[in-house]
Amino acid sequence: MKNVSPLDGNLRDFIRHIHAEKGFSEHTVRAYTRDLQQFGQFLGDQTPTRLIVRQFVSSLGEGLSSPRTIGRKVAAVRSYFRFLVRHGRIDSNPAASIRPPRPEKRLPSFLNLAQVESLLASPQVDGFLGTRDRAILETLYSGGLRVSELVGLDVGDLDLSSGVTRAMGKGRKERLALLGGPAVSAIRVYLPQRERLLRDKHVADKALFINRSGKRLTTRSVGRLLEKYSLLSGLPKDTSPHTLRHSFATHLLDAGADLRSVQELLGHASLATTQVYTHLTTHRIREVYDRAFPVRAANN
């Protein structure tokens, strides 16, 4: 193989593989496609070698890409060549030994309980949009859902009597998410509004959360929705749907939930992924310590 052009049949096969067989999200598929197209432009007519892959990675650093972004691009290139080796299209993977720069460890941002309560109360539930938006915010927080899981929900996924919904997580792995009382109540208020809009528009859609045209909401629409209500609530500008997921996990740990339970509720494949939240609960541990050793704590 001489190059990796955007029209290369190998690339099309790889993208189809990670989407249909590996179950990568639409967002990841788009990112990998862009990454491999960028690598193809860098490669040109050269034969891909380990040296050229290293040069590509170095060029990314010179372009001021973040370590996290570089890591994803390296992963895309490495996975692509691994796919070609596995299918006998090349003999060896020139990116097999390439390692990206270690990303900076950033603690996830989260909201405190008062901030969450302010955000959840911000939509005015006096019509379709208000009741929908309240239900979206309550469901995101109560279920600890990824925004992709939220917009992928269908009405048939809900079991409101049990406070449970099915959610399609990463890698198209189905999981059960719990819904608290406020989320269930908000959804119950929203559903008649949803049905009325669908009748008025003469459309049928199984999606739980829809726009004013009766079509399924996108992740971008939910992101804009969070921006709007964060501004109204005076919350940080970088508040996003994932901030509510981080807040959900942090508040569970603060309330005494064990890490394994939080892992299950978040749908994390690895406990190591969940452990990042333990860094956010140091103040709870300190409070427990101070109550157990008041004199020693006072002398510190």
Summary of the structure (lengths in Angstrom):
residues: 300
radius of gyration: 23.1
end to end distance: 65.4
largest distance: 72.0
contacts: 860
relative contact order: 0.09
helix: 62%
strand: 5%
